[in-house]
Amino acid sequence: MGENGHVSYSGGLTPGIPVATLEPTRQTLAGSVWFFHHDWHTAHNGVDTAANFRVWRATETEQN
């Protein structure tokens, strides 16, 4: 996790969801994350763990 509490996501094949269609909920769920041990970017140096994430609800699609 970055200093600001954000994580990056890559590798997804689904299209993005417009920010204007999202609303927060009070729910959190655990999700899988991984990071490089001691921030050393090399093969087989990943650490798998879980983190709690806020859950957002997608409302109706954004009107153009």
N, CA, C and O of each residue as an XYZ file, in Angstrom:
256
protein
N       0.838     -1.179      0.000
C       0.000      0.000      0.000
C       0.875      1.231      0.000
O       1.934      1.283      0.627
N       0.400      2.201     -0.715
C       1.131      3.455     -0.743
C       0.927      4.232      0.550
O       0.083      3.878      1.373
N       1.697      5.280      0.719
C       1.601      6.108      1.917
C       0.214      6.710      2.084
O      -0.205      7.000      3.204
N      -0.505      6.900      0.973
C      -1.837      7.496      1.025
C      -2.942      6.448      1.195
O      -4.123      6.794      1.181
N      -2.574      5.176      1.356
C      -3.554      4.122      1.564
C      -4.124      3.528      0.294
O      -5.014      2.681      0.363
N      -3.638      3.945     -0.864
C      -4.127      3.430     -2.134
C      -3.315      2.228     -2.590
O      -2.143      2.083     -2.240
N      -3.947      1.376     -3.368
C      -3.262      0.275     -4.025
C      -3.517      0.394     -5.509
O      -4.508      0.999     -5.919
N      -2.646     -0.170     -6.321
C      -2.869     -0.139     -7.766
C      -3.455     -1.472     -8.196
O      -3.256     -2.500     -7.548
N      -4.176     -1.430     -9.295
C      -4.824     -2.616     -9.840
C      -4.448     -2.707    -11.303
O      -4.568     -1.732    -12.044
N      -3.994     -3.869    -11.716
C      -3.675     -4.052    -13.130
C      -4.062     -5.457    -13.546
O      -4.205     -6.350    -12.710
N      -4.225     -5.640    -14.826
C      -4.511     -6.962    -15.344
C      -5.971     -7.259    -15.567
O      -6.305     -8.324    -16.086
N      -6.860     -6.348    -15.190
C      -8.286     -6.584    -15.380
C      -8.699     -6.397    -16.824
O      -8.181     -5.521    -17.516
N      -9.619     -7.210    -17.277
C     -10.105     -7.111    -18.648
C     -11.484     -6.478    -18.726
O     -12.017     -6.297    -19.821
N     -12.069     -6.141    -17.587
C     -13.385     -5.520    -17.597
C     -13.248     -4.022    -17.823
O     -12.244     -3.431    -17.426
N     -14.243     -3.392    -18.456
C     -14.174     -1.939    -18.676
C     -14.304     -1.183    -17.352
O     -14.842     -1.707    -16.377
N     -13.818      0.026    -17.332
C     -13.900      0.864    -16.137
C     -15.326      1.293    -15.847
O     -16.184      1.254    -16.730
N     -15.580      1.698    -14.620
C     -16.884      2.197    -14.196
C     -16.741      3.692    -13.962
O     -15.854      4.105    -13.216
N     -17.593      4.524    -14.580
C     -17.484      5.975    -14.377
C     -17.631      6.346    -12.903
O     -18.531      5.852    -12.224
N     -16.762      7.201    -12.415
C     -16.775      7.626    -11.015
C     -18.131      8.224    -10.648
O     -18.603      8.036     -9.527
N     -18.759      8.938    -11.572
C     -20.040      9.588    -11.294
C     -21.147      8.585    -10.968
O     -22.182      8.982    -10.431
N     -20.964      7.306    -11.273
C     -21.990      6.298    -11.008
C     -21.738      5.531     -9.712
O     -22.468      4.588     -9.407
N     -20.723      5.916     -8.949
C     -20.380      5.194     -7.719
C     -20.832      5.948     -6.483
O     -20.755      7.175     -6.422
N     -21.307      5.194     -5.494
C     -21.625      5.787     -4.198
C     -21.099      4.860     -3.105
O     -21.182      3.638     -3.231
N     -20.555      5.443     -2.027
C     -19.975      4.619     -0.967
C     -21.050      3.908     -0.156
O     -22.182      4.382     -0.056
N     -20.689      2.775      0.418
C     -21.538      2.088      1.389
C     -20.777      2.078      2.706
O     -19.646      2.561      2.769
N     -21.369      1.544      3.738
C     -20.678      1.434      5.037
C     -19.927      0.117      5.161
O     -19.280     -0.140      6.176
N     -20.011     -0.706      4.141
C     -19.444     -2.055      4.177
C     -17.964     -2.055      3.799
O     -17.519     -1.244      2.987
N     -17.210     -2.978      4.399
C     -15.836     -3.265      3.985
C     -15.725     -4.774      3.788
O     -16.403     -5.554      4.457
N     -14.871     -5.164      2.871
C     -14.613     -6.579      2.608
C     -13.121     -6.795      2.458
O     -12.404     -5.923      1.967
N     -12.655     -7.960      2.882
C     -11.246     -8.309      2.721
C     -10.992     -8.697      1.267
O     -11.810     -9.372      0.641
N      -9.871     -8.271      0.749
C      -9.469     -8.621     -0.608
C      -7.999     -8.997     -0.642
O      -7.218     -8.565      0.205
N      -7.630     -9.799     -1.620
C      -6.241    -10.242     -1.760
C      -5.369     -9.122     -2.311
O      -5.768     -8.402     -3.226
N      -4.190     -8.986     -1.753
C      -3.186     -8.042     -2.234
C      -1.816     -8.714     -2.158
O      -1.637     -9.705     -1.450
N      -0.869     -8.170     -2.884
C       0.508     -8.635     -2.758
C       1.429     -7.438     -2.936
O       1.060     -6.430     -3.538
N       2.624     -7.573     -2.403
C       3.625     -6.514     -2.525
C       4.995     -7.161     -2.550
O       5.150     -8.331     -2.200
N       5.989     -6.388     -2.967
C       7.356     -6.897     -3.001
C       7.969     -6.801     -1.605
O       7.884     -5.762     -0.950
N       8.585     -7.892     -1.160
C       9.254     -7.930      0.138
C      10.374     -6.897      0.164
O      11.238     -6.873     -0.713
N      10.345     -6.048      1.181
C      11.322     -4.960      1.339
C      11.393     -4.065      0.102
O      12.421     -3.441     -0.162
N      10.275     -4.005     -0.665
C      10.190     -3.175     -1.877
C      11.276     -3.541     -2.899
O      11.697     -2.703     -3.696
N      11.713     -4.781     -2.865
C      12.723     -5.271     -3.799
C      12.007     -5.932     -4.966
O      11.461     -7.026     -4.822
N      12.006     -5.280     -6.116
C      11.253     -5.698     -7.293
C      12.014     -6.767     -8.070
O      12.827     -6.457     -8.942
N      11.743     -8.014     -7.747
C      12.393     -9.124     -8.431
C      11.454    -10.331     -8.429
O      10.503    -10.390     -7.649
N      11.728    -11.269     -9.293
C      10.884    -12.465     -9.382
C      10.885    -13.243     -8.068
O      11.892    -13.291     -7.363
N       9.758    -13.842     -7.754
C       9.582    -14.700     -6.576
C       9.836    -13.961     -5.265
O      10.242    -14.576     -4.279
N       9.601    -12.654     -5.244
C       9.808    -11.868     -4.039
C       8.507    -11.228     -3.562
O       8.529    -10.273     -2.785
N       7.367    -11.760     -4.031
C       6.078    -11.214     -3.641
C       5.579    -11.795     -2.332
O       5.824    -12.960     -2.018
N       4.881    -10.971     -1.579
C       4.259    -11.389     -0.326
C       2.750    -11.270     -0.503
O       2.247    -10.188     -0.805
N       2.022    -12.368     -0.320
C       0.569    -12.383     -0.424
C      -0.060    -12.154      0.940
O       0.374    -12.722      1.942
N      -1.099    -11.304      0.967
C      -1.818    -11.043      2.213
C      -3.217    -10.554      1.857
O      -3.632    -10.647      0.701
N      -3.934    -10.042      2.825
C      -5.273     -9.496      2.602
C      -5.350     -8.114      3.222
O      -4.633     -7.811      4.176
N      -6.222     -7.278      2.677
C      -6.461     -5.935      3.209
C      -7.964     -5.685      3.162
O      -8.670     -6.255      2.330
N      -8.446     -4.835      4.054
C      -9.857     -4.459      4.042
C     -10.065     -3.300      3.079
O      -9.321     -2.319      3.094
N     -11.090     -3.431      2.241
C     -11.408     -2.410      1.249
C     -12.822     -1.892      1.469
O     -13.722     -2.648      1.837
N     -13.008     -0.599      1.240
C     -14.354     -0.032      1.285
C     -15.142     -0.550      0.091
O     -14.578     -0.766     -0.982
N     -16.431     -0.747      0.270
C     -17.303     -1.237     -0.794
C     -18.103     -0.066     -1.354
O     -18.674      0.731     -0.609
N     -18.130      0.018     -2.671
C     -18.879      1.064     -3.385
C     -19.992      0.413     -4.173
O     -19.847     -0.717     -4.639
N     -21.108      1.116     -4.330
C     -22.246      0.624     -5.093
C     -22.306      1.397     -6.411
O     -22.207      2.623     -6.436
N     -22.468      0.652     -7.499
C     -22.643      1.290     -8.810
C     -24.122      1.615     -8.980
O     -24.974      0.728     -8.927
N     -24.413      2.888     -9.185
C     -25.789      3.315     -9.422
C     -26.108      3.185    -10.897
O     -25.351      2.567    -11.645
N     -27.192      3.747    -11.310
C     -27.548      3.708    -12.730
C     -26.406      4.274    -13.556
O     -25.625      5.093    -13.072
N     -26.314      3.840    -14.788
C     -25.231      4.302    -15.658
C     -25.337      5.795    -15.877
O     -26.425      6.371    -15.867
N     -24.212      6.393    -16.072
C     -24.113      7.844    -16.272
C     -24.836      8.242    -17.552
O     -24.666      7.605    -18.591
N     -25.641      9.293    -17.473
C     -26.364      9.805    -18.643
C     -25.488     10.803    -19.385
O     -24.882     11.680    -18.770
N     -25.420     10.672    -20.698
C     -24.625     11.611    -21.513
C     -25.458     12.788    -21.937
O     -24.962     13.679    -22.626
